[in-house]
């Protein structure tokens, strides 16, 4: 499977590190990012890690082939529910918190 667009919900230590690594190795991949702290999100765009900023509606995640939830487990459940109807068919939704 080819991933053209990868989304990250949460750009903290884990999400930010994974996103940076992907962008470093595969700069052609478009990265969509959401973070509740907008300053962190703006920094990720400024650093060239995130290509598309998502707002709270998460609409920007519609085109993602792969979405990482990099938030606390309780919060991840909420985002799973919200992304269920937004993500495109066949997209992979995974997490880094062992949900």
N, C-alpha and C positions, 0 to 999 in steps of 0.2 A: 504494500500500500504506500502511496506517495502522500506526503503531508505538505500542502502548499501554504496553509494557514493554520497556525497553532494559537490557541487562546490560553491566557493565564488569569484566573481569578485569584488575586492575592500576589503581590510582588515583594513579599518580605524576604527573609533569609533564604528560604528554600525556593519559592517561586521565582524570585529575582535571579538566583543563582542558576536555576535550570534554564530560564529564558535567556540569560547571558550566554550560557554554554551553547545553546542551540543556535543563537544568532552568530556566535563566533565561528562555529563549524559550518553552518548553513545560512549565510547571509541572504540568500535568495528567498528564504521562508519569511512570510509575513507573520508578524506576531501582534496579536490583539491583546490588550491588557486592561484589567479593571483592578482598582485598589480603592478602598474606602478613603484613604488619605490621598487627596488629589495632588499634593506636593510630591509624594513618592511616584505617582503615575507620570507627572510632568517631567520629573528627573529621568525616568526610564525612557521617555520619548527623547529628551534632550541628549541622553547618552547613546541613542541609536539602538536601544534594545527593543523597545515597543514601537511598532509602526502605526498602530491604530488604537486610540484611546476609546474605551467604552465608558458610557455613563451608567447610571444605576439601572437603566432599562435593559441593559445587556444585549441590545439589538445588534451590536457590532459582532457578536459571537455567531450569528447566523451562518457565516461562510466558513467557519472553522472546521477543519478535518479532525482535529484533536483538541480537547479542552482539558487543562489541568486545573483542579480545584486545590489551591494552596492556602487554605484557611483552616481554622480549628474545625474539628469534626462536627460539632453542633451547627456551626455556620455552614459547613459543606452541605449538610442535608437540606438547608434552605435553598442554597444555590442549585442543588440537583433538581429540586422541584421547579425552580424558575427557569432553568435551562432546558428542561424536558421538552417543552413546547416551542422553544426557540431554535435549538440546534438542528442542523440539517440532517436528513436521513443518512444513516451510515456513519455519522461522526462518532468518534470515540470520546467518552466522558470518563475521566479517571481522576484520582486524587493522590495526594502525597501523605495522607493521614491515616491510612489503613482502614478506610470506611468499607 
